[in-house]
Amino acid sequence: MERRIEVYVRDVVKSASGETIVVGIPNNNISVKIGDLFIWVYFLSKKDILENTFSPTKLNQQRISLRVERIEVFRQRVFELSHGTTGGLYFSGEGIELIAPKCFISTKE
C-alpha cells in the first residue's frame, strides 16, 4: 500500500551553492523519507484550515514530479523527517518552481 505523505511548506530558500531548499513539515502523521516522490502541489483556503475541514478543497492544484534526494534537520543530514518536525528538503525532478510558502505537497491524491 502506497503511503500518502503531505507536507506543509513553510518557506523556499536557496543554499549558498544555489540549490533550492524546501522548508517543510510533514503534517499527516507520516514521515518523509529519502526517495519519496511528490506528485501534487496545492493550496488550501484559510477558512478550511481554520475550521479544520475534513475534506478541504484543494486550490490551484498542479502536477509535479519531485523526488526527495536529501533531508536536513538542524544542518544535519537525516534519512527521515518525522511528523511535526521542520526540515529542509532537497529535490530532483520537475516542478520545483511551483513550490511556494504556505502550499502543500503530496505523494498522492
N, C-alpha and C positions, 0 to 999 in steps of 0.2 A: 504494500500500500504506500502510495506516494505521500510524503509529508507536505502540508500546506503551510508554508512559512510566510509570515507577514512582518515587515519591518517598517517602523515609523522613521522617516528621515528627518533628523534634526538640522543637519547642515550639509553642505557640499563645499569642500575646500580643496586647494591644490597643495601638494607637498613641495618641498624645496626643489625637488627634481622635476616638478611639473605633473606628477601623477595626480589624478582625481581621486579624492578620498570621500566616500560617503559616510557621514557620521550618523549612525542609526541605532535603533533599539528594537530587538525582536519583541513583539507585543502579544503573541497569542500562545504563550506557554511552550513554544518550540524553539530550540536553539538553532542558530545559523552555523553551518559547517563549511569548511573549505570544499569547493566543488559544487555547492548548491547553485542551481540555475534559476534566476528570477526572470519571469516572462511578462509581468504586468507592472505598470506604474499608474497610479491614480490618486485622486484627492477625495476626501470626504467632507461633506458640509459641516460647518461648525455646529449647526443645530443637531445633526445626527450624533456628533461626538458628545456634545453636552448632555443630550438626552439618552446617551448610551443605547442608541437604536440597535435592535438585534440584527437586522439585516440592512445596513445603511446603503444608500445609493452611491455608487462609485462615479465620481465626476472626472471628466477628461481622461478616461481610461485608455491607455495605449499599450501596444505590444512592445516588448523589449526582449533582448536575449543577452543577459549579463551573468557570467559565471564568477563566483567568489574565488579569487586567487590568493588573497591574503587577508588576515584579520589581525588588528592590533587593539589592545586594551592597555591603557597607561604606557604607551610606547613599547609594549612587549608583544611579540608575535604569539598568537594562540591558534589552536585548531578549531575552536568553537566559541561562539558568542552566545552566552546564556540569556534566557528570557529576562527582560528588565535591565540588562547591562548595556551601557552605552559603549560603542566601539567604532573603530574605523574599518570600513570595508573597501577593499581594492578589487576591482572587477576587470574582466576582459570580455569583449563582445560588443554588441551593438545597442545603442540607446542611452548611453551614459549622459548625453546632452539633455535628455528628457527628465532626468532626476533633479528635483529641486527641494529646498527646505519645505517641510510640512506635508510632503507627499508620502504615500505608502508604496512599497514594492512588495510583490507577492510571487511565490513559486507556482501557484496555480489558481484558477478562478474559484 
